[in-house]
Amino acid sequence: MSDGPIAVFDSGVGGLTVVRALLAAIPGERIVYFGDTARVPYGTRSKETIRRYALEDARFLLRFEPKLIVAACNTVSSTALDYLEENVDVPVVGVIEAGAMAAAKASETGRIGIIGTEATVDSRAYERAIQRIRPDAKVIAKACPLFVPMVEEGRVEGDVAELVAREYLGGLAPIGVDTLVLGCTHYPVLKGVIRKVTGDAVGIVDSADETANAVKRLLEEEGIAAGEGRGGIEFFASDNPGRFRHLAVLFLGATTCSVTLVEPEDFFGGGA
């Protein structure tokens, strides 16, 4: 299995923050990434729809014979991870547990803020995960539904981005939150704007970095890490590969990248 790629999927380009972290943590690994840009965002969908989309995404990636799949989407991780684990034959790594562990350790006061999509916040997955680790924690969750489309449109700085961030986050510091979890893989791209609103006193936990570290540990524990020099990335998107390519360059700091369009018949309708 060490020769297989790491398969990563998200509803759009946000999971590229996980890819960026994986490239830093385990540069020798080959990565296959699928962004379901035709159906983004997932965060406002029903649980049943999210599960169906997630399984269709995973089944598309299974054709590359991956050694594991990363659900680089907090919405999927909070509502469909168990469903994926039951329906695919390779390990599936989500982004909730690693971020929750980091937040529980980082907070001095136990007052932890979570920002995410409506589905992630409604699932209470972060609250449960953090309180399993730290029962005394007080978790305050806030849905930020405009953040994902802002990132997908490349609106990650400037007056509009700051105005939206202040609307969502302005009330967290006064109630004593000392640690903030970016509970959506799109949100690290907005970290500069978020920091302006929260100030330096609030620690920020990036679930993408924590997930990459968790993947690295799993590969080492299972003895399936790749050898040196085997890296490389293949990108697939379900809509508008040109726009995906532009955003991927911004996310990853690359000069260019190739993106393959996945036609609907290649994966739609694959869910149970």
Secondary structure, 3 states (H helix, E strand, C coil): CCCCCEEEEECCCCCHHHHHHHHHHCCCCEEEEEECCCCCCCCCCCHHHHHHHHHHHHHHHHCCCCCEEEECCHHHHHHCHHHHHHHCCCCEECCHHHHHHHHHHHCCCCEEEEEECHHHHHHCHHHHHHHHHCCCCEEEEEECCCHHHHHHCCCCCCHHHHHHHHHHHCCCHHHCCCEEEECCCCHHHHHHHHHHHHCCCCEEEEHHHHHHHHHHHHHHHHCCCCCCCCCEEEEEECCCHHHHHHHHHHHHCCCCCCEEECCHHHCCCCCC
